[in-house]
Amino acid sequence: MDAQQRIDELVKTNDILLFMKGNASFPMCGFSGRAIQVLKACGVDTKNVKTVNVLDDQDIRQGIKEYSNWPTIPQLYVKGEFIGGSDIMMEMFESGELKQVLGTGE
């Protein structure tokens, strides 16, 4: 299975999926750390978030950028839909939109 197929499988089989550097317990860059904090602030239990450490797999690290046509990591997917990186997550959190997408809002 190539990287694109592996990514596609992950995206389609996980409700909340975050491609990041490190993991939820130990983010390895500030942007990944911020993405986790935003999810927590939205009321998401990080145990329910599937994280993929792109530092462990160079094919995934490059492949995810091609898959989403988005140049940076982290990348958040919710129910198969690409949401964005940490800046987009932050903007959506501030507007209340991210809670709606995640199903944690009113």
C-alpha angles and dihedrals in degrees: 000000000000126000094263092054092047091050092047091051091050092048093049097045102045124068093205116024127173123188103202147146106268122350139284092274095044115023111192099207136036095247093052089047091051091050090055091047091051091051090050091048088054089058097257117148103226089219085072092054118090107216126194116201104218090193088070095057124037092191091057092043091057096031096056090058090055093041093056097027085231119127102210142062137254101062124181125208123186119192091340096311123117109235103176144249131305095285092052090045090052093049091048091047092052092050092046091242096114093060089054092050091048093045093237097110131084 
